[in-house]
Amino acid sequence: MRALLVYPDIPDTFWSFKHILKFIRKRAAHVPLGLLTVASMMPRKWQLKLVDMNVEKLCDELIEWADLVFIGAMVVQKESVQQVLNICKRLGKKTVAGGPLFTSVPEQYQDVDHLVLNEAEITFHQFLEDLQNGNPQHLYQSEEKPDITKTPLPRWDLINMNYYASMSIQYSRGCPYDCEFCDIVKLNGRRPRVKTSQQMIQEFDILYNMGWRGRCFIVDDNFIGNKVKVKSVLRDLIPWQKARNYPFSLFTEASVNLSEDQELMSLMTEAGFDSVFLGLETPAEECLVECGKHQNTSKDLVEAVKTIQRNGMEVMGGFIIGFDNDPPNIFERQVKFIQSSGVVKAMIGLLNAIPGTKLYQRLQAEGRLIDSCTGDNCDGSLNFIPKMDVETIRAGYQAVLDRIYSPREYYQRVLEFLKEYKPIRKKRIDRLEIRAFFSSILYLGILEKGKIYYWKLLINALVFHRAAFGEAVSSALFGYHFRKLLSK
């Protein structure tokens, strides 16, 4: 059997970072970890090829080579998915598809020959058994949550690591919180399932032995969903990192209650974590209550962010406009919230109802759904009728974007971050980072409007925050990506 695994193109979004990849000579920010893991579940006698359309083109010859074409995708990739399906149909090739996109809306993909949904450790094995018996079905679904201590190691040999800015490892699945707008609980459940320390060390060993050095994304829904177990893993990871002089700098996603656990923050930074993404959402507590984000209520969110920054981790943040309870001044409050927190990489989007979420079900029952979800947090789309006037929301949202991504406000936010940030250790600087620094001088310090703010940042960082100078340069480059995204 010849199997072609295809990871469709991700459009230009907040998370794609396409506009700064050229500075470090990379083609994509992240690897297709799901497909690499599924590849490990395929029979060893199969011939496998993987095409990540974010780093290379998908040509007809490769599809013609394959007996089956496997597609894994998120909602944001749906436009590229349809293009791949059209090519496969034109060439007469059978398709197998899975991942969050297909699991969320399987009824929209009846032209896929075999839909293998939910978690692959359960359904993919069922598909393989039926395929071997010559009777594969159209649809495979299961609510069973697999034991991920039995999940196989990814097939890293199927990709060229040099194309990517970061590698990825999964430690856990699931989140103990059930926010109304989030589909994680629907996909992966509320009880976090975790890998063992031995598994994690083995995955780190493989990447290290293959020569990888640099960024590594721990791709969990909520890395600290089970605090007791994650602390145990971190204690085992710390000596591994120390013995190799910290070859990996780690980042992940977590809930804001991280700021309340000093031991956990210390363990994370000692293990090599230097940044974390938090769903901060909104300064309006009535909106947090509305969406069930109770872990963010009754606390000073700005101080929570600064606590984490002072403990050696940059905070990336997600923010949302469009809640039913948004007050008229929400736009100005969001700007103030973001600026005062020093969250440099601030992803602010309009609320969207993702299929399968409690929000989707509520809005559907209220007759307020009007469109499908794009999956792009920051494209300005709304797929439901909001309580606030639509044009007011769109105009206000655009005004927020113009403010927080403008050179003046953006560089002010970087300086606010640097005031609090206390790096735990000195980072090594490689040749790609040196090249990125000189590229930043050309693009941000010479060619771009607002260059005066860039130079103020560099001088300030060099004089007052020398230990975090690398973070200052990196933040400046990310600002370039955000402004390019805004100008589309």
C-alpha positions in Angstrom: 0.0 0.0 0.0 1.3 3.4 -0.9 -0.1 6.2 1.4 0.3 9.9 0.8 -0.3 12.0 3.9 -1.3 15.6 3.1 -1.3 18.6 5.5 -3.3 21.4 3.8 -2.2 25.0 3.7 -2.8 27.3 6.6 -3.9 30.8 5.4 -2.1 33.9 6.5 -3.3 34.2 10.1 -2.1 35.4 13.6 -0.6 32.0 14.2 1.0 31.4 10.8 3.8 33.9 11.4 4.4 33.8 7.7 5.7 37.3 7.4 8.7 36.7 9.8 9.7 33.2 8.8 11.8 34.7 6.0 14.0 36.4 8.7 15.1 33.0 10.1 15.0 31.1 6.8 12.1 28.8 7.7 9.0 27.8 5.7 6.5 27.1 8.5 6.1 27.8 12.2 4.9 24.3 13.2 5.0 20.7 12.2 2.0 18.5 11.3 2.2 16.5 14.5 -1.1 14.8 14.1 -0.3 13.3 10.7 3.2 12.3 11.9 1.6 10.4 14.8 -1.0 8.8 12.6 1.8 7.7 10.3 3.3 5.7 13.2 0.0 3.7 13.4 0.2 2.6 9.8 1.6 -0.9 8.9 5.4 -0.8 8.5 5.2 -2.5 5.2 3.4 0.5 3.7 5.2 3.0 1.6 4.6 6.5 3.1 5.2 10.0 1.9 4.1 13.2 3.6 3.4 16.6 2.0 3.0 19.6 4.2 1.6 22.2 1.8 2.9 24.9 4.1 6.4 24.1 3.1 6.1 22.5 -0.4 3.7 22.1 -3.2 1.3 19.2 -3.7 1.8 18.0 -7.3 -0.4 15.6 -9.3 2.4 13.1 -9.6 2.5 12.4 -5.9 -1.3 11.9 -5.7 -1.1 9.6 -8.7 1.6 7.6 -6.9 -0.6 6.9 -3.9 -3.2 4.2 -3.4 -4.8 6.3 -0.6 -4.5 10.0 0.2 -4.8 10.8 3.9 -5.8 14.3 5.0 -5.6 15.8 8.5 -6.8 19.3 9.1 -8.1 22.0 11.4 -11.1 24.3 10.6 -8.9 27.1 9.5 -7.5 24.9 6.7 -10.9 24.1 5.1 -10.3 26.1 1.9 -7.1 24.2 1.1 -8.8 20.9 2.1 -11.4 21.4 -0.5 -8.7 22.1 -3.1 -7.0 18.8 -2.2 -10.3 16.9 -2.3 -11.0 18.3 -5.8 -7.6 17.2 -7.1 -8.1 13.7 -5.7 -11.5 13.5 -7.2 -10.2 14.6 -10.6 -7.4 12.0 -10.4 -9.7 9.3 -9.2 -7.9 8.7 -5.9 -9.7 7.6 -2.7 -9.4 9.8 0.3 -9.2 9.2 4.1 -9.7 12.3 6.4 -9.6 13.1 10.1 -8.8 15.8 12.5 -10.8 18.6 14.2 -12.3 20.0 10.9 -13.8 16.7 9.8 -14.8 15.7 13.4 -16.6 19.0 13.8 -18.7 18.9 10.6 -18.6 15.4 9.0 -21.9 16.1 7.2 -20.1 18.6 5.0 -17.6 16.1 3.7 -19.7 13.3 2.3 -17.4 13.3 -0.8 -14.5 12.0 1.4 -14.4 8.2 0.9 -13.5 7.4 4.5 -14.0 9.7 7.5 -11.9 8.6 10.4 -13.0 10.9 13.2 -12.3 11.6 16.9 -9.1 10.2 18.4 -7.0 8.1 16.0 -5.8 5.6 18.6 -9.4 4.2 18.6 -10.9 4.9 15.1 -7.9 4.6 12.9 -7.2 1.0 14.1 -10.8 0.1 13.3 -10.4 1.6 9.8 -7.1 -0.3 9.2 -8.7 -3.6 10.2 -11.7 -3.1 7.9 -9.3 -2.0 5.1 -7.2 -5.2 5.5 -10.5 -7.2 5.3 -11.5 -5.4 2.1 -14.5 -3.7 3.6 -13.6 -0.2 4.8 -16.6 1.9 5.9 -17.4 5.5 5.1 -17.6 6.7 8.7 -15.7 5.9 11.9 -16.6 7.6 15.1 -16.1 6.9 18.8 -16.6 8.8 22.1 -14.0 6.6 23.8 -11.0 8.5 25.1 -7.8 6.5 24.6 -5.0 6.0 27.0 -2.3 8.2 25.5 0.5 6.4 27.3 0.1 4.0 24.5 0.3 6.6 21.7 3.2 5.8 19.3 6.1 8.1 18.7 5.7 10.4 15.7 7.4 9.5 12.4 9.9 12.5 12.4 11.7 10.9 9.4 8.8 11.9 7.1 9.6 15.6 7.3 12.6 17.9 6.8 13.1 19.6 10.2 15.1 22.4 8.7 11.9 23.8 7.2 10.3 24.5 10.6 10.7 27.2 13.2 9.6 24.8 16.0 9.1 21.2 16.8 6.0 19.9 18.7 5.4 17.4 21.4 2.1 16.5 23.1 2.0 15.8 26.8 -1.7 15.8 27.5 -5.2 15.9 26.0 -8.3 17.5 27.5 -9.0 20.4 29.8 -10.8 20.5 33.2 -12.6 23.7 32.2 -15.6 23.9 29.9 -15.7 27.4 28.4 -18.9 27.9 26.2 -17.0 28.9 23.1 -14.3 26.3 23.2 -14.4 22.9 21.4 -11.6 21.2 23.4 -14.0 19.4 25.8 -16.1 18.1 22.8 -12.9 16.9 21.1 -10.8 15.6 24.0 -12.9 15.6 27.2 -12.7 17.3 30.5 -10.4 14.8 32.3 -6.8 15.6 31.2 -5.0 12.4 30.0 -1.3 12.6 30.3 1.8 10.9 29.1 4.5 9.5 31.5 7.8 11.1 32.2 9.5 8.2 30.4 7.5 8.9 27.2 8.3 12.6 27.3 12.0 12.0 27.8 12.0 9.5 25.0 10.4 12.1 22.7 12.9 14.7 23.7 15.7 12.2 23.2 14.6 11.5 19.6 14.4 15.2 18.7 17.8 15.8 20.3 19.5 12.9 18.7 18.1 14.0 15.3 20.0 17.2 15.8 17.1 19.6 16.7 18.0 22.6 18.8 15.7 25.5 19.5 12.0 26.0 20.0 9.7 23.2 21.0 5.9 23.6 21.3 4.2 21.5 24.0 0.9 21.5 22.1 -1.5 20.7 25.0 -5.0 22.1 25.3 -4.1 23.1 28.9 -0.6 22.0 30.0 -1.4 22.4 33.7 -4.8 20.7 33.6 -3.4 18.1 36.0 -1.0 20.0 38.2 0.2 17.1 40.3 1.2 15.0 37.4 2.7 17.9 35.4 4.9 18.8 38.3 6.2 15.3 38.4 7.1 15.4 34.7 8.8 18.8 35.0 11.0 17.5 37.8 12.1 14.7 35.5 12.6 17.0 32.6 14.8 19.5 34.5 17.9 17.3 34.8 17.5 16.2 31.2 17.6 19.9 30.0 20.5 20.8 32.4 22.6 17.9 31.4 22.4 19.0 27.7 22.7 22.8 28.4 19.1 23.4 27.6 18.9 22.5 23.9 15.2 23.3 23.8 13.3 26.4 24.7 9.7 25.4 25.5 6.3 27.1 25.2 2.8 25.9 25.7 -0.8 26.8 26.5 -2.2 27.0 30.0 -5.0 28.5 32.1 -4.5 31.7 34.1 -4.5 29.9 37.5 -0.8 29.2 36.6 -0.1 32.6 38.3 -1.4 31.2 41.6 1.1 28.4 41.8 4.6 29.6 42.5 6.1 26.1 42.6 4.6 25.3 39.2 5.9 28.5 37.6 9.4 27.8 39.0 9.4 24.2 37.8 8.3 25.3 34.3 11.0 28.0 34.0 13.7 25.6 35.4 12.6 23.0 32.8 13.1 25.5 30.0 9.7 27.2 29.4 10.0 30.8 28.4 6.5 31.6 27.2 2.9 30.5 27.7 -0.4 31.3 25.9 -3.3 32.2 28.1 -6.9 32.7 27.2 -7.5 36.0 28.9 -10.5 36.9 26.7 -11.9 40.1 28.3 -11.7 42.6 31.2 -15.5 42.5 31.5 -16.2 40.0 34.3 -19.9 39.7 33.2 -18.6 38.3 29.9 -16.4 35.8 31.6 -19.4 34.6 33.6 -21.5 34.5 30.4 -19.0 32.1 28.7 -18.3 30.0 31.7 -14.7 31.1 32.0 -14.9 31.0 35.8 -11.2 30.4 36.3 -10.6 34.0 35.1 -13.2 35.7 37.4 -12.6 37.3 40.8 -9.0 38.0 40.1 -6.8 40.8 38.8 -5.9 39.4 35.3 -3.3 42.1 34.6 -1.5 41.3 37.9 -1.8 37.6 37.0 0.0 38.2 33.7 2.7 40.3 35.4 3.3 37.6 38.0 4.0 35.0 35.3 6.2 37.5 33.5 8.2 38.2 36.7 8.7 34.4 36.9 10.5 34.3 33.6 7.8 33.5 31.1 6.4 35.8 28.4 2.6 35.7 28.3 0.9 35.4 24.9 -2.8 36.2 25.2 -6.1 35.5 23.5 -8.8 38.2 23.7 -12.4 38.2 22.4 -15.0 40.8 21.4 -18.6 39.9 20.6 -20.0 38.5 23.8 -23.7 39.2 24.5 -22.7 41.1 27.6 -20.0 43.3 26.1 -20.6 46.9 27.4 -20.5 49.8 24.9 -17.0 50.8 26.0 -15.5 47.2 25.5 -13.3 48.4 22.7 -11.4 51.0 24.8 -11.3 48.6 27.7 -9.8 45.9 25.7 -7.0 48.2 24.4 -6.3 49.4 28.0 -6.3 45.7 29.2 -3.9 44.6 26.5 -1.6 47.6 26.8 -1.4 47.6 30.6 -0.7 43.8 30.8 2.3 43.9 28.5 1.0 41.0 26.4 3.0 41.7 23.3 1.6 38.8 21.2 -2.1 39.8 21.7 -4.5 37.7 19.6 -7.8 39.5 19.6 -10.7 38.2 17.5 -14.4 38.4 17.1 -16.4 35.6 18.8 -17.3 32.7 16.6 -19.4 29.7 17.3 -17.5 26.5 16.5 -19.7 23.5 15.7 -20.0 21.1 18.7 -19.5 23.9 21.3 -22.1 24.9 23.9 -22.1 28.3 22.3 -23.0 26.9 18.9 -25.8 24.9 20.4 -27.2 27.9 22.3 -27.1 30.2 19.3 -28.6 27.6 17.1 -31.5 27.2 19.6 -31.9 30.9 19.6 -31.9 31.1 15.8 -28.9 33.3 15.7 -26.5 31.3 13.6 -25.9 32.8 10.1 -22.8 31.2 8.7 -20.1 28.6 9.1 -17.0 29.2 11.2 -13.8 30.2 9.4 -11.5 29.0 12.1 -9.4 32.1 11.8 -9.5 34.0 15.1 -8.6 37.3 13.7 -10.2 37.6 10.2 -13.1 39.8 11.5 -15.8 37.3 10.7 -19.0 36.7 12.7 -21.0 33.6 12.2 -23.9 34.6 14.4 -26.2 37.6 15.1 -24.6 39.5 18.0 -26.5 41.5 20.6 -24.5 44.6 19.8 -25.1 46.3 16.4 -22.9 44.4 13.8 -21.4 47.6 12.2 -20.6 48.9 15.7 -18.8 45.7 16.5 -16.8 45.6 13.2 -15.8 49.3 13.4 -14.8 49.0 17.1 -12.9 45.8 16.4 -11.0 47.4 13.6 -10.2 50.4 15.8 -8.8 48.0 18.4 -6.6 46.3 15.9 -5.3 49.6 14.5 -4.4 50.7 18.0 -2.7 47.6 19.5 -0.7 46.8 16.3 0.3 50.3 15.5 4.1 50.9 16.0 3.6 53.4 18.9 1.3 51.2 21.0 3.0 48.0 20.0 6.5 49.1 21.1 5.1 50.6 24.2 3.6 47.2 25.1 7.0 45.6 24.5 8.6 48.0 27.0 5.8 47.3 29.5 6.6 43.6 29.1 10.3 44.2 29.6 9.7 46.1 32.8 8.3 43.0 34.4 10.1 40.2 32.6 12.8 38.5 34.5 14.6 35.9 32.3 15.8 32.9 34.3 18.9 32.1 32.3 21.0 33.5 29.5 19.9 32.1 26.2 22.3 30.9 23.5 22.2 33.0 20.3 22.5 31.1 17.0 23.4 32.4 13.5 19.7 32.5 12.4 18.9 34.8 15.3 21.8 37.1 14.4 20.6 37.2 10.8 17.1 38.0 12.1 18.5 40.9 14.1 20.2 42.5 11.1 17.1 41.9 9.0 15.0 43.7 11.7 17.3 46.7 11.4 16.7 46.8 7.7 12.9 46.3 7.7 12.0 47.9 11.0 14.7 50.4 11.6 15.1 51.7 8.1 12.3 50.8 5.7 9.2 50.8 7.9 7.1 53.8 9.1 7.3 54.2 12.8 10.9 53.2 12.9 11.6 55.8 15.6 9.7 53.5 18.1 11.9 50.5 17.0 15.1 52.4 17.8 13.7 53.6 21.1 12.9 50.0 22.0 16.4 48.7 21.1 18.1 51.5 23.0 15.9 51.1 26.0 16.4 47.3 26.0 20.2 47.7 25.6 20.5 50.1 28.5 17.9 48.8 31.0 17.0 45.3 29.9 20.2 43.8 28.4 19.4 40.3 29.7 16.2 40.4 27.7 17.6 42.1 24.5 16.8 39.0 22.5 13.2 39.1 23.6 13.0 42.8 22.5 14.3 42.0 19.0 12.0 39.0 18.7 9.0 41.0 19.8 9.8 43.7 17.2 9.8 41.1 14.5 6.5 39.7 15.6 5.1 43.2 15.4 6.1 43.3 11.8 4.0 40.1 11.1 1.0 41.6 12.9 1.1 44.8 11.0 1.5 43.0 7.6 -1.5 40.9 8.6 -3.5 44.0 9.4 -2.7 45.6 6.1 -4.0 42.7 4.0 
